[in-house]
Amino acid sequence: MISTRSRPRPSIPMRPSAAFTGSTGNPRSRTRARTSGPPCRPGSSNRPSSKSTGPQNGAPSMLMRRTLILSAMAATAALALPPRQAGAQSPDRATAFIERTAAELQTVVNGPGSQAEKQAKLQAIVDRTVDVNEVARFCLGRFWRTATPEQQAEYLGLFRRVLMLNITGKIGEYQGVSVVVGKAMPREGAVAVSSTVNRPGNAPSKVDWLVNTDSSNPKIVDVIAEGTSLRLTQRSDYAAYLARNNNSVKALIDALRQQASQQG
């Protein structure tokens, strides 16, 4: 996502998610952050190679775009999520939540209406079903604590804007999409709901939705597409970019601002 040249352009990788959704990138230029790896602690959208997939040389990965639209689509994001008690999570509730969300998304994507109308409806679904701010904090990792309050506020706004642009920018590509929801089981202090995402002309995609059911309103906190955690991948991208830019949160914010401007 981000170039490895000594003078990187001010743009950052934003993975438009498999369920939240975005665009394409070079799969050889990233390392998948699989859920089988060590868990990432709070506050801690592929690790870029010599050919990055950032906004300057490519859009976010197709896999993520295909699935984010479903989380958004239902789409991203340390999530600074406090440790949760597994007993507080409800698999049945998480399954019902994903079934309702998937039905809403399919109705919007496959239904009538202009592009602008569908985009507005999709944004409303994402805002209601995805914990965007927590995902954003997760993606920034330990740098969230070093950012000023002003930087935190601007970063959250830009993260959401770029995420929404990634999710809503390719609605036409998802015509005919369908989601078959499977089993749910506790995972990482939340509930992972399995599903199969089908699109005409494409192979089925295995997508797990990580749902936090602690509160009165369940929220999606991660999408794991074909074994790849979108929030872990995005955090890896951000960390690599920051490492090449003197760990400057301002540089990341500037890059996100440029990406939002280019996509908007």
N, C-alpha and C positions, 0 to 999 in steps of 0.2 A: 503494500500500500504506500509506503513511503520510500523515496529513493535513497540509496545508500551513498550518493555522491557527497563530497565533502561540504557542499553548500546546498542542502535540501531546500526545495521550494516550500513556501509557507502553506502546506496543505497536509492533511492528516487522513489516515484511513478510517473510514466509517463503514463498518460491515452492515449492509442493508439486510441482513438476515434471511435465513431460510424461512422463518415464519414471520419475522417482523418485516424483512425484505430489502433488497438493494440491487446492485448490479454486478457485472461480471469482473472477475479478476483472474490472474494466472495462477492456477492451482499449484504449479511447481514453485511458486515464489513464497509459499507459506507453509508453516508447520501446524498441523491440526492440534488444538488443545483438547484432548479427549478427556471424557469424564472419568476414565480409569486412572488418570494421573492424580498426584497429590492435590488435595483440596486447597483452594486459595482462600486465605483468610480475609475478612473484611479489612479495608484500609490498606491492603497490602502494598469485525463487525473482520492468528497466523503470524508467525514470526517472519518478517520480510526478508527476502533474499536479495541478491544483487539486482534483481528485477522486481521492484516493488509494485504493489497494487493499490497505491494511495490515489487520492483524487487527482493527483497530477498526471499519473500515467495509467489510470484505469478506474473503473467503478468497482464497488464492493462485490464480493463474490456472488455468483449466480445462485449457488446453493442457498446462501443466506437470504437472498432476495426472494427466492421461491418460497422459503418457509416463513420469513417475517411477515409477508403479506398475509400469511395465515394467522400469525399472532396478531399481527395487526389486524401479516395475517394474523396475526390473530385476527418482523416484524415485522444486540445489540449492542459493560454497564456493567477502592472496594465498595461494592454494593453496600458496604457498611451495614449489612444486615446482621443484627445480633443473633447469637446462637439460638436456635429454636428447639423446643422439645418435640420429638417425633410424635409423641402422643397427642399433641395439640393439632396435628394435621389430619385432615379427613380425606382419604382416597375417594370415597363416594362423592363427596362435595366437589372435589377437584375435577372428577370425571364429568359430572353434570355441568360444571362451569365451562370446561373445554368444549363439550358438545354444543352448548348454547352459543359460545363464541364462534365456533367453526360454522354453525348454521347461519349466524349473522353475516359472517364474512362471505360465505358462499352466496348468500342472497344479494349482497352488495355487488360483488364481482360479476356474478352471472345475471344480475337483474337489469332492468331498464334504467335509463338516466344518462345524463351527460357525464363527461369525464370529470368536470368540476364537482358535480353533485356526488359522484361516487367517491372522489377524493375527500370531500368534506365528511361523508358518512364513515369512511375508513378511519380518518383521523379521530372521530368521536369514539369509535370502537377501541382504538389503540389507547386513547387517554383513559378510558374506563376500565380496560382489562389488563394493561401492562403497567408495571411499576417503573415508569420511565426514569424518574429521578434516582431511585435506588440503583437501577441498572447503570445509569450514568456515573454515579459515585463509585460503583464497583469497578467500572472500566478505568477510572482515573487512579484507582489503587491508593498507594501511600501518598501520592501527590495531592490528594484531596485535603489532607491535613496541612500541607504546606501552602496551599492556595489561600489568598486573602478572601474575606467574605465577598468582596466585589467580583473577584475572579470566579469564585464558586457559583455565584448567581449567573454571571455571563456564560460560564461553561455549561450549566444546566440548560439554559435557554438555547444555546447553539446546538447542544447535543440533541435536544428534542427536535429542533428545526431540521437538522440534517437527517435524523432518523425518519421523520415524517416524509421528507422529500424522497428518501430512498424507498419507503414503503409505498407511497402513492404515485410515484413517477412512472410505473410500468404496469398500471392496472390492466391495460388491454392484453398483456401477455398471459393473464391468468383466467381468461375466459374458459369456462368449462371445468374449472378446478373443483375437486371434491375431497373431503376429508373423512376418513373412517377412523373413529376413535376406538382405542383398544383398552388394555388394562392399565391400572394405576397402582403405584407402590411408593412407599416412603423413600426419599433420597435426599441427602444433603440438608436435612432439617426441613424439607418441603415435601411435595408429592409430585412424582414424575408420571405424567399421563402419556402413554404411547399412542401413536397414530400413524396412519399411512396417508400421504398426500398424493393424490392422483391428478395429473394434468394431461390433456390430450396431446399425443405425440411425444410424451416424455415417460421415462421409466418411473415407477412409483418411488417415492422418497419416504424413508423412515424418519419420523420426527417425534421427539419427546418434548413435552411441554412441562417445565418445572413451575409448579404453582404453589404459592404461599396461601394457605387457607386459615392462617392465624386470626385475621381480622374478620369483620362482618362482610367485607367485600374481598373475595379471592383476587389475587393478582398474579400475572405471569412474571417470573423473575429471570427466566432463561429459556432458550430454545436450543435443543440439542439435535442437530440435523445430521443424519448418517454418522453419529458418534462424535460430532464436533460441537462443542459448547460455544455458542456465539458470544456470550459475554466474556469468557476466558480468552477467546481469540481476539476480541476487540481490545481487551486490556493488554494483551501481549503486543499488539500493534502500537498502542499508545505508549507503552513503556519503551519500546524500541525507538520510537520517534523522539521521545523526551530525552533518551540517552544520547542521541545524536545532536540534541539542541540544548546541551548544558542543563538538562532537567528543568527547563523553563516552561512553566505552566502558561505563561503569556504566549510563548511560541506556539503551543498547542492550540490555544484559543484563537490566535491569529489564523492558524491553518484551518480550523473549523469554520471561522468566519468566511474565509476565502472559498472553502468548499460549498458552504451554504449559498454564497453569492453566485458561484458558477452553476449550481444545480437549480437555483431558484429563478 
